[in-house]
C-alpha cells in the first residue's frame, strides 16, 4: 500500500509539472483574447437582464441565480425553479447551476462548450464558463435575439499581477477545444484493437491475467454507475422542481379563472336578470342565449378548485393530480354545449348593441361598475370558458412531460391527459362546425330564387372563399365551397341564385379573347358557364384556393377504398362499448376517415343504398329537431309568450310531416331495394333550411338583414298562415 501511495503521489506530481509547463507556453494573445471575451459576456448579460453585474464576473455568476434568469429570459419554460436567495445552502445554489446546464443541453448547445458545476462553483475552470456563455450568445443571435454579443475589444495593457496571470494560465490549460471539422467526436474502435490495448496496459501481449484486471474492471463499473446515477438524480430533481412549478401555475390560473367567472355572473348576469328583464331591455330567452350554462361551469370549476387547493398546498415529490382531474373530466362535457352556443350569444350581443340604445347603455353601466375593476366587457368574459380546456391540456401535457415513469401518478396522469386533449379537440371541432353553420345559414337566408332540389346547408360543406366579379356589367359573386362553386347576382341587399356546379367538374382560367376576364367552364364543354371580369388583387388568391380545392378532390378520388368502409352497411353505426369521451373521439375520427374516402365509398354504393343513407341521415336530423321543439313547448317560461308557442307548434307539425314522409320513403326503399322514390312525395332536400337555425349569426354584409333567434323568426308554412291547433291536427292526420 505504501508503494501504491508513493506511486500515486509521483504521478500527480508529474501531472502537475506537465500542466505548469503547458501553462507557461500559453501566449499572451490568448490571455488577452479571454479577457476581452469576459468583458463582452458581462456587457451582453447586463443588456439582456438590464442589471449591473459589477467588475467581478465570477462573483456575480457563482450562485447560478443570474444564469437561471438569463436562460429564463432567452428560452422561457426551460428553468423550472430559481433559488434566488444567495444565503441558501450550497446544494441549493448548485441546483441553480445544474438547472442552467440542463437547459443549455436541452436547447442543443454542443457539449464541448458546456462546463460542469465544479468549473463554476469551485472556480476550477472559469474560462470554460465564459466560453459557454459566448457560444450561447451566438446561438441565440442566430435565433433572432435582439441583444448581440459586443465585438471583442482586446486591451494589451493587462492589470493582472504575476500570481493572478499564472492562475489564469493554469485554468486556460483545461479549456475544452472545439473538434476539427471533418473529424467526428466518436470513432468506432474494433474489438481486436481494444483487446490489444488492454493487453498492452496489462504488461504486454500474451501476459494478460484477468485476475489482475478484475479489481480495475469492478472499480470502473462502480465509477460509471455512480456517474449515471448522479446524472439521473439531477434529472429527477429538475423534473420535480418543474412539476411543482406547473402545479402552482395550474392552481393560480384556476383561481383567476373562477374569480373571473364569478365577476361575470355578478357584474353582468345578475343585473340582466334583476334589472334588464323587468325594464324590457332584453327578454329572458335572450339572457339564456347570451350566457348559456356559465353558472353551471362556474359551479363545476369551483368544485375543481376546492379539490386542487389542499393537494397543491401540501405538494411533495410523489403528489398525484391525476385523480383530482379524473373525477372532473366527465363533467367537462358541458363545455361542448357552451362552445356550440357561444357564437350565437356573441352575435346576439352585437345585434342588440346596434338595434337598441338602451341595451348598449346598460352594458356600459355594467362594465364601469365598481365590482368590475379591470373594466372587461361582456365578450371578454364569455370567451374565457372556451380558452380554459386547451389551457388544461397544455398544463397537463407539460406536467406529464416532467413526470418520470416510476412516479405513482404517471399512468393516471397519462390517461387524464389523453381525455382532456380529446375534449379540447372536440371543442375545437364543435366551434368550427358552429362557425361554418353560421356562415352557411347567413348566406342561405339571403339567397333567393334557388331550386327546390338544391340544399346549401350540408354538414360536410364549408365556405373556402368568395369573389366579387362583374358579369354582363352586373355585380356577381362567386362562392367557392369545399365541394361546389355557386354564382349569384348581388344587388347589395339580396343574393339571387344563378347556378352551381361540382368543383371537380370545373376549370377557372384566364380568357384568351378578353383582357382582364376569366372563364368558368365545365370540363369537356365548349361553351363556358361564365365569362367574368375580376379585380386583380383578389383574383390570384381565389384561383389558388380553387386549384387547392380541386387538388383535394382529386386526392380523395385517388384514395383507395378501405375494407371497413366497403363491408359496413350504409346505415350501420358502431356500438360504443367504452367511456363516453372515448366514444366521442372514435366517432369524430370515423367522420374524418369517411370524409377522406367518401367519394370512393359513394361511387361503389348502389343508387338504392345511397338514397337509404341520405334518408337515414335526414331522419336523424328531423328527430333531433323534433326533440328540441318538444323541449320548447314543455318550457314553463316560454308558455307565457303565445307567439313563441304558436311558432313552436307550427314547427313541430312541419317536422312531423317531414318525418312521416321520410319514413314512408325509407320503408319503400327497404322493401324494394331498387324501387325509386315516389314522385309525389316531397324530397328531404326540400325541407326548409331555416329549421336548422338554433344559433344566431352576424350577417355577412353590412346591408343584409341579421339572422335572429329561433323564437324571433321561423320559416314555416304553418306559422306563416297562422293556422290553429285544430287545423294543424287535421293536416297531420291527413
Beta strands, then each sheet from edge to edge (+ up, - down):
strand 1: 447-448
strand 2: 463-471
strand 3: 474-481
strand 4: 484-490
strand 5: 495-502
strand 6: 506-510
strand 7: 517-522
strand 8: 530-534
sheet 1: 1+ 5+ 4- 3+ 2- 8+ 7- 6+
end
